[in-house]
């Protein structure tokens, strides 16, 4: 066997030892991280959604039970549900959809004030909470909500008519 062939196998063995050591350290640090953040044995739910808003500006929202700033679990086992907000200018309504699996209709409370919706849902196994800024004054007496199969749909009437984003311009 030639010398370069033996060197390749020695190098591969060295790389395997380094990889095993890196994996060992990674698992040790993740166990320490679990204990430090008090998440050992608790489920971690985290996700994000990227959309383009009605004003053309990209929006990124997070959901789950991890505080995206602190990197810690939310207090009390609460989760932020995934939500989607849609503006229907034809019907002059704002639709809010929230995914809240694991709870029933009787577990949910929806409150409205000024330009905010507050959603809470709590069962024996799940807890959801989120306050949503709709960026426009709403009529709290003119809100419809329905819940089916883990999906909460809320239809809100704004106090002022939603305006068009685009207008026809006459070309001279």
N, C-alpha and C positions, 0 to 999 in steps of 0.2 A: 504494500500500500504506500502510495507516495505521501510526502510530508504535507502537501497542501490539502490533501483529502482528510488527513488526521486533524489538521488545523480547523477545517470547516466544522467537524464534529465537536471539537473542543469549544469553538465559538458558539455553536448551537447549545451546548450544555451550559455555558456561561450565561447565555441569554435566557435560558429556561430558569436558571437559579434566580436571576435578576427579576424576571417576571413573577415567579412565585413569591419573592420577597415583597415586591410592589403590591401584589394581591393581598398578602397577609397584612401589610400596613394599611391598605385601604379598608379592609374589613374591621381592623382594630379601631381606626378613626371613625368609621360609621357607627360602631357600637358606642364610642365615647360621645359622638354627636347626638345619638338617640337619647342617651342619659342626660346630657347637658340641656337639651331642649325639652326634656320630659315627653318624648314621643314614643318611647319604647312600648311596643305592643299596641299602639293606636294607629288607626288607618290614616293615611295621608292622601288627601284629595286635592289636586291642584291642576288647573288648566288655564288656557287663555284663548281668546277669540280676537281676531283682527278683522275689522270691517271698515267700509268707507261710509261715513255719516252723510246725512242729507245735504250738508254743506260742502261735501267733497273732501273733507278732512279725514284721514285715517284715524280710527279709534281702536285702542287695544284695551280689553277688559279681562280681568282675571276672575276666576271663580274657584270655590273649594274651601278647605278649612285651614289654609296656610296664608298668613299675612305676607303679602308680596314685598312689603318694605322690611319688616323685622325678620322674616324667614321663620317665624314661630307659628305654632298652632293657634287658631283663634280661641279666645277664652270661652270656657263653658261648653266646648264641643260643638259650637255653632259652625255652620258652613254658609258661604255665600252661594246662592243658586246661580246657574248659568242663566243669563237673561238676554233677550233680544228686544230692541225697541224699534218700531216701524212707524213712520209718519204717513198717513193716508190723507193727502191733501184734497182728493176728490170727495171723500166722505167727511172730511174735517174731524178725524179721530187720530188718536195716538194708541197704538197697540203695543202692549208689553207682554212678552211671553217668558215665563220662568219655568225651568225644569226643576221639579222637586219630587223625585222618586222616593218611595218609602213612607209617604204620609198620605192621609186622606183629607177630603174636603173639610171635615169638621175640625181638623188640626190647624187650619190656616186662618190668619187674620190679615186683612189688607186695610191700611189706613191712608188717607190722603190729606194733604195740607199744602196750600200755596202752590208750589211747583214740584212737590215731592210725593212719591209713593213709598210707603213702608210695607214690606212683605215679611211676614213671620209665619213659620210653620214648624210645629213640634209634635213628634210622636215619641213612643218609648225608645225607638232606635235611631231617629234622625232629628236634627234641628237645623232649620234654615232661617236666615235673616239677611235682609238687604234693604237699604234705602236708595231709591233711584231718583236722581235729579232729571226731570223731564225738560228742563231749560225753557219752559213756558208756563205761565199761570194756567191752572186747570180748575175745572168746575167739580168740586168734590161731591156734589149732589147728583152728578150725571156720569156715573161710572158703572160699568157692567163687568162682572167677573164670573168666570166659569172654570171648573177644574175637572179634568178627566185624565185618568191613567198617568198621573205624575206630572201633567202639564197644566200650569195655571195660565189662563189667558185673561188679560185685563184690557178693556176698551175705555179710554178716557177722552172726554170732550175738553178741548182747550177753551179758555175764556175768550180768546181772540181767534179769529179765523187763521188757519195755517196758510201762509202765502206761497205762491208759486216760486220756484227757484229760477225759472227761466221765462222770458217774455219774447214775443215775436218782435223783431226790430225791422222796420221798413228800411230798405236799402235805396238810397237816392241815386 
